[in-house]
């Protein structure tokens, strides 16, 4: 069985790593994988053949201009997409597995029209809401409990994917409806990593398709409790209760502002630690800022050293950072946002109302990391072993292809 995955990146970022790990699992199962990607460099794993979409960075810049000034994100890159289609015709995949189609590299309409005319089957994994969103990658239900088909707030134009053009959003939404509904129910399936996003997608214009949840997983060999807490030693935090926040980039939806509130109101025996880029937005001096690290062992040790992992996200699908913390034996406090609570139970964390700073503070003060809690956290994390997720995808491929 030949499987082509298409994603914005390859081997980098959460979706890029998922694509590579999934391709490895396909290879082990006797399948023939290829990854097509639009941005960044190729994965260091040379066992997985790849296709670079777009001959140069010019394709990305050209697409970015159309996004910023004409609100045409996901529907530019015509030349690059036509070249990709020629490569697809040559490879002749049995299944095309789509991931993030936004990211300034692909023309969704051209791709789906080609897929409509082909005889391959298509899986779309929704890593966010972009395919059925009027504008931004993350949305939620409106005040009537419905999935919006119009922009709800001007702030959406400033969120990823950002645009300066504010009068063509309805046209963009109509393009999405036309592109994503062109395939028959028999040849198109949708997967999401959270029950929250599955429910949202089922209430959107994608409702005619089969939609199921396959939670993302993590490598449990990389994240685990440890007694070698060199992080505490290095930063002289041995007698402190560590409140940890972590993100690759602290964009507004990640809730960085709430760490200022915690730092200003927690007792002196607590230390707020924030890992990631763009932490200069923080106002409090009583916060330890650590630059983003690509060293997994270093990140795992930081998780294990923390007393609590706090995820005050305002919009989220299914954050693997919660699971990474649990696997390291650290309980999680999060807002009741999107799929963020789905990896937790009452033994391993607390879920508080979205945007409630005081509730977040009280949850931090009221939760202790005991030996029993560490054990419960690790047990809960094992439900989200990456092998479980990948095995479910392999079973989906095989069943759907009649094997």
Sine and cosine of phi, psi and omega as CSV:
sin_phi,cos_phi,sin_psi,cos_psi,sin_omega,cos_omega
0.00,0.00,0.77,-0.64,0.02,-1.00
-0.99,-0.14,0.78,-0.63,-0.01,-1.00
-0.80,-0.60,0.83,-0.56,0.07,-1.00
-0.96,-0.29,0.85,-0.53,0.14,-0.99
-0.98,-0.17,0.63,-0.77,0.06,-1.00
-0.83,-0.56,0.81,-0.59,-0.01,-1.00
-0.52,-0.85,0.32,-0.95,0.00,-1.00
-0.91,0.42,-0.58,0.82,-0.04,-1.00
-0.73,-0.69,0.20,-0.98,-0.07,-1.00
-0.71,-0.71,0.94,-0.34,0.07,-1.00
1.00,0.10,-0.06,1.00,0.01,-1.00
-0.81,-0.58,0.46,-0.89,-0.07,-1.00
0.93,0.37,0.18,-0.98,-0.08,-1.00
-0.90,0.44,-0.71,0.71,-0.03,-1.00
-0.94,0.33,-0.56,0.83,0.04,-1.00
-0.91,0.41,-0.64,0.77,0.04,-1.00
-0.93,0.37,-0.62,0.79,0.04,-1.00
-0.88,0.48,-0.70,0.72,-0.02,-1.00
-0.87,0.49,-0.70,0.72,-0.01,-1.00
-0.92,0.39,-0.72,0.69,-0.01,-1.00
-0.89,0.45,-0.61,0.79,0.02,-1.00
-0.92,0.38,-0.63,0.78,0.04,-1.00
-0.90,0.44,-0.62,0.79,0.06,-1.00
-0.88,0.47,-0.66,0.75,0.01,-1.00
-0.92,0.38,-0.59,0.81,0.07,-1.00
-0.88,0.47,-0.68,0.73,0.00,-1.00
-0.88,0.47,-0.69,0.72,0.02,-1.00
-0.89,0.46,-0.48,0.88,-0.05,-1.00
-1.00,0.01,0.17,0.99,0.05,-1.00
0.99,0.11,0.24,0.97,0.01,-1.00
-1.00,-0.07,0.22,-0.98,0.01,-1.00
-0.93,-0.37,0.97,-0.24,-0.06,-1.00
-0.99,-0.11,0.52,-0.86,0.19,-0.98
-0.63,-0.77,0.63,-0.77,0.08,-1.00
-0.91,-0.42,0.82,-0.57,0.13,-0.99
-0.97,-0.23,0.74,-0.67,-0.08,-1.00
-0.61,-0.79,0.35,-0.94,-0.12,-0.99
-0.94,-0.34,-0.43,0.90,-0.14,-0.99
-0.74,-0.67,0.38,-0.93,0.08,-1.00
0.98,0.21,-0.24,-0.97,-0.04,-1.00
-0.98,-0.19,0.22,-0.98,-0.01,-1.00
-0.95,0.31,0.51,-0.86,0.07,-1.00
-0.87,0.49,0.52,-0.86,0.02,-1.00
-0.96,0.29,-0.19,0.98,0.02,-1.00
-0.99,0.13,0.98,-0.19,-0.10,-0.99
-0.98,0.18,-0.03,1.00,0.02,-1.00
-0.97,0.24,-0.23,0.97,-0.03,-1.00
-0.96,-0.28,0.92,-0.38,0.05,-1.00
-0.89,0.45,0.53,-0.85,-0.05,-1.00
-0.72,-0.69,0.34,-0.94,0.13,-0.99
-0.79,-0.61,0.84,-0.55,0.07,-1.00
-1.00,0.03,0.85,-0.53,-0.01,-1.00
-1.00,0.04,0.86,-0.51,-0.06,-1.00
1.00,-0.03,0.79,-0.62,-0.10,-0.99
-0.97,0.26,-0.37,0.93,-0.07,-1.00
-0.44,-0.90,0.06,-1.00,0.05,-1.00
-0.90,0.43,-0.32,0.95,-0.02,-1.00
-0.86,0.52,-0.59,0.81,0.01,-1.00
-0.85,0.52,-0.68,0.73,-0.01,-1.00
-0.92,0.38,-0.71,0.71,-0.01,-1.00
-0.89,0.45,-0.65,0.76,0.01,-1.00
-0.89,0.45,-0.68,0.73,0.02,-1.00
-0.92,0.40,-0.65,0.76,0.00,-1.00
-0.87,0.49,-0.64,0.77,0.04,-1.00
-0.88,0.47,-0.69,0.72,0.02,-1.00
-0.90,0.44,-0.58,0.82,0.04,-1.00
-0.92,0.39,-0.78,0.62,-0.09,-1.00
-0.91,0.43,-0.69,0.72,-0.18,-0.98
-0.96,-0.27,-0.26,0.97,-0.01,-1.00
-0.79,-0.61,0.08,1.00,0.01,-1.00
0.77,0.64,0.79,0.62,-0.09,-1.00
-0.85,-0.53,0.47,0.88,-0.02,-1.00
-0.88,0.47,0.72,-0.69,-0.02,-1.00
1.00,0.03,-0.08,1.00,-0.03,-1.00
-0.74,-0.67,0.36,0.93,0.14,-0.99
-0.97,-0.24,-0.53,-0.85,0.07,-1.00
0.78,0.62,0.71,0.70,-0.05,-1.00
-0.91,0.41,-0.75,0.66,-0.03,-1.00
-0.89,0.46,-0.71,0.71,-0.02,-1.00
-0.90,0.44,-0.61,0.79,-0.01,-1.00
-0.94,0.33,-0.62,0.78,0.06,-1.00
-0.90,0.45,-0.60,0.80,0.06,-1.00
-0.92,0.39,-0.63,0.78,0.05,-1.00
-0.88,0.47,-0.68,0.74,-0.02,-1.00
-0.86,0.51,-0.62,0.79,0.06,-1.00
-0.89,0.46,-0.62,0.79,0.03,-1.00
-0.93,0.36,-0.60,0.80,0.04,-1.00
-0.90,0.43,-0.69,0.73,0.01,-1.00
-0.87,0.49,-0.58,0.82,0.01,-1.00
-0.95,0.31,-0.62,0.78,-0.02,-1.00
-0.97,0.25,-0.57,0.82,-0.01,-1.00
0.82,0.58,0.90,0.43,-0.02,-1.00
-0.95,0.32,0.49,-0.87,0.13,-0.99
-0.98,0.18,-0.60,0.80,0.01,-1.00
-0.72,-0.69,0.72,-0.69,0.15,-0.99
-0.96,-0.28,0.87,-0.49,-0.03,-1.00
-0.96,-0.29,0.93,-0.36,-0.05,-1.00
-1.00,-0.08,0.63,-0.78,0.09,-1.00
-0.89,-0.45,-0.82,-0.58,-0.01,-1.00
-0.96,0.27,0.89,-0.45,0.01,-1.00
-1.00,-0.07,-0.28,0.96,0.14,-0.99
-0.99,0.11,0.19,-0.98,-0.04,-1.00
0.84,-0.54,0.30,0.96,0.16,-0.99
0.92,0.39,0.70,0.71,-0.05,-1.00
-0.57,-0.82,-0.14,0.99,-0.21,-0.98
-0.58,-0.82,0.54,-0.84,0.11,-0.99
-0.98,-0.19,0.97,-0.25,-0.09,-1.00
-0.89,0.46,-0.65,0.76,-0.03,-1.00
-0.89,0.45,-0.72,0.69,0.01,-1.00
-0.89,0.46,-0.68,0.74,-0.02,-1.00
-0.90,0.45,-0.74,0.67,-0.06,-1.00
-0.94,0.35,-0.52,0.85,0.07,-1.00
-0.91,0.41,-0.65,0.76,0.08,-1.00
-0.89,0.45,-0.71,0.71,-0.01,-1.00
-0.89,0.46,-0.55,0.84,0.04,-1.00
-0.88,0.47,-0.62,0.79,-0.05,-1.00
-0.99,0.12,-0.29,0.96,-0.01,-1.00
-0.99,0.11,0.02,-1.00,0.02,-1.00
-0.92,-0.38,0.19,0.98,0.01,-1.00
-0.99,0.13,0.34,-0.94,0.05,-1.00
-0.99,-0.11,0.42,-0.91,-0.16,-0.99
-0.77,-0.63,0.73,-0.68,0.14,-0.99
-0.88,-0.47,0.74,-0.68,0.10,-1.00
-0.89,-0.45,0.88,-0.47,0.13,-0.99
-1.00,-0.06,0.88,-0.47,0.02,-1.00
-0.99,0.10,0.95,-0.30,0.08,-1.00
-1.00,0.02,-0.16,0.99,0.09,-1.00
-0.35,-0.94,-0.23,-0.97,-0.11,-0.99
-1.00,-0.09,0.01,1.00,-0.18,-0.98
-0.78,0.62,-0.70,0.72,-0.07,-1.00
-0.85,0.52,-0.50,0.87,0.01,-1.00
-0.89,-0.45,0.24,0.97,0.02,-1.00
-1.00,0.01,0.58,-0.82,0.09,-1.00
-0.90,0.44,-0.44,0.90,-0.07,-1.00
-0.49,-0.87,-0.95,0.33,-0.18,-0.98
-1.00,0.06,0.15,-0.99,-0.05,-1.00
-0.98,0.22,-0.35,0.94,-0.01,-1.00
-0.80,-0.60,0.85,-0.53,0.07,-1.00
-0.72,-0.69,0.12,-0.99,0.12,-0.99
-0.60,-0.80,0.04,-1.00,-0.02,-1.00
-0.91,0.42,0.47,-0.88,0.03,-1.00
-0.99,0.17,-0.08,-1.00,-0.08,-1.00
-0.91,0.41,-0.28,0.96,0.05,-1.00
-1.00,-0.10,0.07,1.00,0.01,-1.00
0.99,0.16,0.23,0.97,-0.03,-1.00
-0.98,-0.22,0.38,-0.92,0.10,-1.00
-0.98,0.22,0.87,-0.50,-0.12,-0.99
-0.93,0.36,0.58,-0.82,0.12,-0.99
-0.91,-0.40,0.18,0.98,0.10,-0.99
-0.66,-0.75,0.43,-0.90,0.03,-1.00
-0.88,0.48,0.76,-0.65,-0.06,-1.00
-1.00,-0.02,-0.44,0.90,-0.07,-1.00
-0.51,-0.86,0.57,-0.82,0.03,-1.00
-0.87,0.49,-0.41,0.91,-0.01,-1.00
-0.89,0.45,-0.39,0.92,0.02,-1.00
-0.88,0.47,-0.50,0.87,0.00,-1.00
-0.94,0.35,-0.37,0.93,0.00,-1.00
-1.00,-0.04,-0.12,0.99,0.01,-1.00
-1.00,-0.02,0.28,-0.96,0.00,-1.00
-0.92,0.39,0.72,-0.70,-0.12,0.99
-0.99,0.14,0.85,-0.53,-0.15,-0.99
-0.95,0.32,0.58,-0.82,0.09,-1.00
-0.58,-0.81,0.51,-0.86,0.09,-1.00
-1.00,-0.06,-0.22,0.98,-0.03,-1.00
-1.00,0.02,0.90,-0.44,-0.15,-0.99
-0.91,-0.41,0.26,0.96,-0.02,-1.00
-0.85,-0.53,0.12,0.99,-0.03,-1.00
-0.88,-0.48,0.22,0.97,-0.06,-1.00
-0.89,0.45,-0.59,0.81,0.01,-1.00
-0.92,0.39,-0.59,0.81,0.06,-1.00
-0.90,0.43,-0.66,0.75,0.03,-1.00
-0.89,0.45,-0.69,0.72,0.02,-1.00
-0.88,0.48,-0.68,0.74,0.01,-1.00
-0.90,0.44,-0.58,0.82,0.06,-1.00
-0.90,0.44,-0.64,0.77,0.02,-1.00
-0.90,0.44,-0.71,0.71,0.01,-1.00
-0.85,0.53,-0.72,0.69,-0.03,-1.00
-0.90,0.43,-0.68,0.73,-0.06,-1.00
-0.94,0.33,-0.74,0.67,-0.15,-0.99
-0.99,0.15,-0.07,1.00,0.03,-1.00
-0.91,-0.41,0.22,0.98,-0.07,-1.00
-0.98,0.19,-0.36,0.93,-0.03,-1.00
-1.00,0.07,0.44,-0.90,0.03,-1.00
-0.97,0.23,0.36,-0.93,0.02,-1.00
-0.90,0.44,-0.45,0.89,-0.05,-1.00
-0.97,0.25,-0.28,0.96,-0.10,-1.00
-0.86,-0.51,0.12,0.99,-0.09,-1.00
-0.67,-0.74,0.83,-0.56,0.09,-1.00
-0.80,-0.60,0.48,-0.88,-0.03,-1.00
-0.84,-0.54,0.69,-0.73,0.05,-1.00
-0.84,-0.55,0.63,-0.78,0.13,-0.99
-0.79,-0.61,0.42,-0.91,0.00,-1.00
-1.00,0.10,0.05,1.00,-0.01,-1.00
-0.55,-0.83,0.49,-0.87,0.06,-1.00
-0.90,0.43,-0.56,0.83,0.03,-1.00
-0.86,0.50,-0.74,0.68,-0.04,-1.00
-0.95,0.30,-0.54,0.84,0.08,-1.00
-0.87,0.49,-0.73,0.69,0.01,-1.00
-0.89,0.46,-0.64,0.77,0.00,-1.00
-0.91,0.42,-0.73,0.69,-0.02,-1.00
-0.90,0.44,-0.59,0.81,0.00,-1.00
-0.93,0.38,-0.36,0.93,0.04,-1.00
-0.99,-0.14,0.09,1.00,0.02,-1.00
-0.99,-0.16,-0.13,-0.99,0.01,-1.00
-0.94,0.34,-0.09,1.00,0.06,-1.00
-0.99,0.10,0.08,1.00,-0.17,-0.99
-0.87,0.49,-0.36,0.93,-0.05,-1.00
-0.97,0.25,-0.20,0.98,-0.04,-1.00
-0.99,-0.13,0.36,-0.93,0.11,-0.99
-0.95,0.32,0.80,-0.60,-0.03,-1.00
-0.78,-0.63,0.79,-0.62,0.00,-1.00
-0.69,-0.72,0.28,-0.96,-0.03,-1.00
-0.97,-0.23,0.78,-0.63,0.23,-0.97
-0.79,-0.62,0.97,-0.23,-0.04,-1.00
-0.88,0.47,0.65,-0.76,0.14,-0.99
-0.89,0.46,0.48,-0.87,0.05,-1.00
-0.83,-0.56,0.09,-1.00,0.01,-1.00
-0.79,-0.62,0.21,-0.98,0.05,-1.00
-1.00,0.10,0.96,-0.26,-0.06,-1.00
-0.96,0.29,-0.15,0.99,0.10,-1.00
-0.98,0.18,-0.31,0.95,-0.03,-1.00
-1.00,-0.08,-0.51,0.86,-0.06,-1.00
-0.90,-0.43,0.88,-0.48,-0.02,-1.00
-0.32,-0.95,0.35,-0.94,0.06,-1.00
-0.89,0.45,0.47,-0.89,0.03,-1.00
-0.52,-0.86,0.49,-0.87,0.09,-1.00
-0.99,-0.10,-0.13,0.99,-0.01,-1.00
-1.00,-0.01,0.94,0.34,-0.08,-1.00
-1.00,0.06,0.93,0.37,-0.01,-1.00
-0.91,0.41,-0.34,0.94,0.06,-1.00
-0.89,0.46,-0.73,0.68,0.03,-1.00
-0.87,0.49,-0.66,0.75,-0.03,-1.00
-0.92,0.39,-0.72,0.70,-0.06,-1.00
-0.87,0.48,-0.63,0.77,-0.06,-1.00
-0.98,-0.20,0.17,0.99,0.07,-1.00
0.82,0.57,0.82,0.57,-0.05,-1.00
-0.90,-0.43,0.33,0.94,-0.10,-0.99
-0.83,0.55,-0.59,0.80,-0.06,-1.00
-0.98,-0.21,0.31,0.95,-0.03,-1.00
-0.94,-0.35,0.51,-0.86,0.20,-0.98
-1.00,-0.01,0.88,-0.48,-0.14,-0.99
-1.00,-0.06,0.84,-0.54,0.10,-0.99
-0.97,-0.24,0.91,-0.40,-0.16,-0.99
-0.95,-0.31,0.66,-0.75,0.20,-0.98
-0.78,-0.62,0.61,-0.79,-0.04,-1.00
-0.55,-0.83,0.67,-0.74,0.08,-1.00
-0.35,-0.93,0.47,-0.88,0.07,-1.00
-0.89,0.45,-0.79,0.61,0.03,-1.00
-0.76,-0.65,0.79,-0.62,-0.02,-1.00
-1.00,0.08,0.95,0.30,0.12,-0.99
-0.96,0.26,0.29,-0.96,-0.12,-0.99
-0.79,0.61,-0.62,0.78,-0.07,-1.00
-0.92,0.39,-0.24,0.97,-0.03,-1.00
-0.98,0.21,-0.20,0.98,0.13,-0.99
0.98,0.20,0.56,0.83,-0.02,-1.00
-0.85,0.53,-0.54,0.84,-0.06,-1.00
-0.86,0.52,-0.46,0.89,-0.05,-1.00
-0.95,0.32,-0.35,0.94,0.07,-1.00
-0.96,0.29,-0.49,0.87,0.13,-0.99
-0.88,0.48,-0.71,0.71,-0.01,-1.00
-0.89,0.46,-0.69,0.72,0.01,-1.00
-0.90,0.45,-0.71,0.70,-0.03,-1.00
-0.88,0.47,-0.55,0.84,-0.03,-1.00
-0.99,0.15,-0.29,0.96,-0.12,-0.99
-0.86,-0.51,-0.21,0.98,0.04,-1.00
-0.97,0.23,0.48,-0.87,0.06,-1.00
-0.87,0.49,0.26,-0.97,-0.11,-0.99
-0.93,0.38,-0.28,0.96,0.02,-1.00
-1.00,0.10,0.08,1.00,0.09,-1.00
-0.98,-0.22,0.50,-0.86,0.10,-1.00
-0.74,-0.68,0.86,-0.52,0.07,-1.00
-1.00,0.08,0.79,-0.61,0.02,-1.00
-0.84,-0.54,0.78,-0.62,-0.01,-1.00
-0.83,-0.56,0.80,-0.60,-0.02,-1.00
-0.93,-0.37,0.72,-0.69,0.07,-1.00
0.66,-0.75,-0.05,-1.00,0.00,-1.00
-1.00,-0.03,0.40,-0.92,0.06,-1.00
0.93,0.37,0.52,0.85,0.04,-1.00
-0.99,0.16,-0.02,1.00,0.01,-1.00
-0.92,0.40,-0.17,0.99,0.05,-1.00
-0.95,0.32,-0.32,0.95,-0.03,-1.00
-0.92,0.40,0.64,-0.77,-0.05,-1.00
-0.99,-0.14,-0.54,0.84,-0.09,-1.00
-0.96,0.29,0.64,-0.77,0.07,-1.00
-0.99,0.13,-0.24,0.97,-0.07,-1.00
-1.00,-0.05,0.66,0.76,0.03,-1.00
-0.76,-0.64,0.77,-0.64,0.07,-1.00
-1.00,0.05,0.90,-0.43,-0.02,-1.00
-0.98,-0.18,0.78,-0.63,0.00,-1.00
-0.83,-0.56,0.77,-0.64,-0.01,-1.00
-0.90,0.44,0.45,-0.89,0.03,-1.00
-0.78,0.62,0.71,-0.71,0.02,-1.00
-0.88,-0.47,0.68,-0.73,0.08,-1.00
-0.99,-0.15,0.06,1.00,0.04,-1.00
-1.00,0.05,0.96,-0.28,-0.08,-1.00
-0.88,0.47,-0.63,0.77,-0.01,-1.00
-0.91,0.42,-0.59,0.81,0.05,-1.00
-0.92,0.38,-0.70,0.71,0.01,-1.00
-0.89,0.45,-0.66,0.75,0.00,-1.00
-0.89,0.46,-0.62,0.79,0.01,-1.00
-0.94,0.35,-0.57,0.82,0.05,-1.00
-0.91,0.41,-0.71,0.71,0.06,-1.00
-0.83,0.55,-0.76,0.65,-0.08,-1.00
-0.91,0.41,-0.48,0.87,-0.01,-1.00
-0.97,0.24,-0.39,0.92,-0.08,-1.00
-0.96,0.28,0.50,-0.87,0.11,-0.99
-1.00,0.06,-0.53,0.85,0.04,-1.00
-0.57,-0.82,0.63,-0.77,0.17,-0.98
-0.97,-0.23,0.84,-0.55,-0.04,-1.00
-0.94,-0.33,0.81,-0.58,0.00,-1.00
-0.84,-0.55,1.00,0.05,-0.06,-1.00
-1.00,0.03,0.69,0.73,-0.07,-1.00
-0.92,0.40,0.61,-0.79,0.02,-1.00
-0.99,-0.12,-0.25,0.97,0.03,-1.00
-0.39,-0.92,0.84,-0.54,-0.11,-0.99
-0.39,-0.92,0.50,-0.87,0.07,-1.00
-1.00,-0.02,-0.98,0.22,0.05,-1.00
-0.50,-0.87,1.00,0.04,-0.13,-0.99
-0.93,0.38,0.87,-0.50,0.05,-1.00
-0.95,0.32,-0.30,0.96,0.04,-1.00
-0.87,0.49,-0.56,0.83,0.06,-1.00
-0.87,0.49,-0.69,0.72,-0.02,-1.00
-0.94,0.35,-0.62,0.78,0.03,-1.00
-0.87,0.49,-0.65,0.76,0.05,-1.00
-0.91,0.42,-0.73,0.69,0.00,-1.00
-0.86,0.51,-0.70,0.72,0.00,-1.00
-0.88,0.47,-0.45,0.89,0.03,-1.00
-1.00,0.08,0.04,1.00,0.04,-1.00
1.00,0.05,0.26,0.97,-0.09,-1.00
-0.94,-0.34,0.83,-0.56,0.01,-1.00
-0.93,0.38,0.33,-0.94,-0.15,-0.99
-0.83,-0.56,0.70,-0.72,0.15,-0.99
-0.91,-0.42,0.79,-0.61,-0.02,-1.00
-0.57,-0.82,0.32,-0.95,0.12,-0.99
-0.97,0.26,0.36,-0.93,0.07,-1.00
-0.99,0.17,0.95,0.30,-0.13,-0.99
-0.81,-0.59,0.80,-0.60,0.09,-1.00
0.77,0.63,-0.73,-0.69,-0.01,-1.00
-1.00,-0.08,0.16,0.99,-0.06,-1.00
-0.86,0.51,-0.62,0.79,-0.01,-1.00
-0.97,0.26,-0.18,0.98,-0.19,-0.98
-0.93,0.37,-0.31,0.95,0.02,-1.00
-1.00,-0.06,0.03,1.00,-0.12,-0.99
-0.94,-0.34,0.35,-0.94,0.27,-0.96
-0.66,-0.75,0.01,-1.00,-0.13,-0.99
-0.92,0.40,-0.36,0.93,-0.01,-1.00
-0.99,0.17,-0.39,0.92,-0.17,-0.99
-0.88,-0.47,0.08,1.00,0.01,-1.00
0.07,-1.00,-0.09,-1.00,0.01,-1.00
-0.69,-0.73,0.60,-0.80,0.08,-1.00
-0.90,-0.43,0.83,-0.56,-0.06,-1.00
-0.88,-0.48,0.34,-0.94,-0.03,-1.00
-0.84,0.54,0.64,-0.77,-0.02,-1.00
-0.83,0.56,0.81,-0.59,0.08,-1.00
0.99,0.16,0.08,1.00,-0.04,-1.00
-1.00,-0.01,0.99,-0.11,-0.06,-1.00
-0.88,0.47,-0.68,0.73,-0.05,-1.00
-0.92,0.39,-0.66,0.76,0.04,-1.00
-0.90,0.44,-0.59,0.81,0.04,-1.00
-0.90,0.43,-0.69,0.72,0.02,-1.00
-0.88,0.47,-0.74,0.67,-0.04,-1.00
-0.91,0.42,-0.56,0.83,0.05,-1.00
-0.91,0.42,-0.62,0.79,0.04,-1.00
-0.91,0.41,-0.66,0.75,-0.03,-1.00
-0.95,0.31,-0.44,0.90,-0.13,-0.99
-0.99,-0.17,0.09,1.00,-0.06,-1.00
-0.86,-0.51,0.82,-0.58,-0.02,-1.00
-0.94,-0.34,0.65,-0.76,0.06,-1.00
-1.00,0.01,1.00,0.01,0.02,-1.00
-1.00,-0.08,0.12,-0.99,0.04,-1.00
-0.88,0.48,-0.60,0.80,0.02,-1.00
-0.92,0.39,-0.61,0.79,0.02,-1.00
-0.92,0.39,-0.67,0.74,0.03,-1.00
-0.84,0.54,-0.73,0.68,0.01,-1.00
-0.87,0.49,-0.69,0.73,0.00,-1.00
-0.90,0.43,-0.63,0.78,0.01,-1.00
-0.88,0.47,-0.74,0.68,-0.02,-1.00
-0.90,0.45,-0.67,0.74,0.02,-1.00
-0.87,0.49,-0.68,0.73,0.01,-1.00
-0.91,0.42,-0.65,0.76,-0.02,-1.00
-0.89,0.46,-0.52,0.85,-0.04,-1.00
-0.91,0.40,-0.26,0.97,0.09,-1.00
-0.95,0.31,-0.25,0.97,-0.08,-1.00
-0.86,-0.50,0.58,0.81,0.12,-0.99
-0.88,0.47,0.72,-0.69,-0.05,-1.00
-0.85,0.52,-0.48,0.88,-0.01,-1.00
-0.89,0.45,-0.54,0.84,0.03,-1.00
-0.89,0.45,-0.72,0.69,-0.01,-1.00
-0.90,0.44,-0.72,0.70,-0.05,-1.00
-0.93,0.38,-0.59,0.81,0.05,-1.00
-0.90,0.44,-0.58,0.81,0.03,-1.00
-0.93,0.38,-0.61,0.79,0.07,-1.00
-0.91,0.41,-0.69,0.73,0.02,-1.00
-0.87,0.50,-0.69,0.72,0.03,-1.00
-0.89,0.46,-0.61,0.80,0.03,-1.00
-0.90,0.44,-0.71,0.70,0.04,-1.00
-0.85,0.53,-0.77,0.64,-0.10,-0.99
-0.91,0.42,-0.70,0.71,0.00,-1.00
-0.90,0.44,-0.70,0.72,-0.06,-1.00
-0.94,0.35,-0.49,0.87,0.00,-1.00
-1.00,0.00,0.09,1.00,0.07,-1.00
0.97,0.25,0.45,0.89,-0.01,-1.00
-0.99,-0.11,0.00,0.00,0.00,0.00
